[in-house]
Amino acid sequence: MALRRPPPEYVRPRLAEIDRDSAENLLLALTEGGCSLASLQYFDESPDELRAMARTVLARHGSGATCRTNVRKTGGAPGTLGFTVRSLECSPMSVCTEDCGLVVVSDTEAGLFWNFNDL
């Protein structure tokens, strides 16, 4: 099966820029379908230890990296995600019914973190 590469006109409007704190939370939320922080209860590490791990992953891309997502959990300020919001909205990038991800881009590399769930 050949993969089709979507054109930038398809991808660009589906990815909104988010702040670094939201990106940390999103990395943790991507560990389970539903894109929520409820999955943290299944880890042996404390939430603070898990957040430190997420910061380490993001630090690889440097402090000037931009973070974008297709998840719409609008927070209290522009560019933030609110993980206390129960409903999940996303702009799917695949054929799956739930498709949540984070794109981190620096001058030297890009990181893609995704969770696909076919409900």
N, C-alpha and C positions, 0 to 999 in steps of 0.2 A: 504494500500500500504506500503510495507516494504522499508525502506531507505537502500540504499547500501552505505557502507563506502568505499571510494576509498583508495587504498593502498598508502603508503608514496611515492612510485615511481611515482605515478600519480600526487600527490599534489606538492611535492618538486620542480620540475622544473618550475612550474607555478607561484611560488611566489618569487619575487625578493626583496631584502632588500632595503629600502629607508630611507632617513634621516628624522629627526623629523619635520623640516619645511614642507617637502613634505607630511608627514603624516597629519599635520594640514590642509593643503590645500585639501588633499584627503577627509578628514572627511567632509569638507564643500561641496566638489564637489559631494559627494555621496547623497546629498539631492535631486538630480534630475537625470533623465536619461540623458545619454550623458557624464556624469562624467566631467562636466565643472564648472567653478566658475560663470557662467551666472546666476545660480539660486539665488545668493546672493541678487539680485535686488528685490526678492519677500519677503524678510524679513524686519521687522521693525527696527531691530538692524543694526548698521553700520558694515561694514566689519571688523573694529578693534574689535568691541564687539563680533562678531561671531568668530573671530580668538581666542579671549580670552576664549570663551566657548570651542573651540576645544582643546586648551591647557589644560584646566581643565579636560576634558575627558582623554587626554593622561597622565596627571599628576597622575591619579589614578594608573597607571601601574609603576610609578617610572621613574627616569632619566636613569636607566640602561636597560629599556625595548628595545627590537628590534621591528622594524616595517617592515612588508612585504606586498606586494600587487601583484595582478595579472594584474594590469594596466600598460600599456607601453606608457607613454607620456614622452619620454626621455628628461631630462633637460640638462642644460649646464655642469653638472659634474656627474661622476658616482654616482649612488644611489640617484639621484634627479629626480623629476617629473617636467615637464614643462607644466604648465597650459595655456600657451599662444599658445601651439601647438593645432591646430584645430582637427587633426585626433585622433581618439581613437583606441587604440589597447589593447586587453586584451587576456589573456589565460583563457578561460571560465572554470569554476569549476562546472557548472550546464548545464542543457539542454536549458536554455534561450539564446537568441541571444546576449544579452548584460548582462554582469555579472561582476560587478566591486566591489572590496572589499579591506579591510584593515584588517590585522591581527597584533595585538599588543601583544607581549609575554614578561612577566617578570618572575622572579624566582617563583612567587606565583600565577600568574593567566594569563589567555589569554583573549583578547577581540577581537570579530569578528564584523566588521561593513560592511554591504553589501547592494548593490542595484541591484535588478534583473529587467530587462526590456526585454520584448519579443516584438521586433519591428515587 
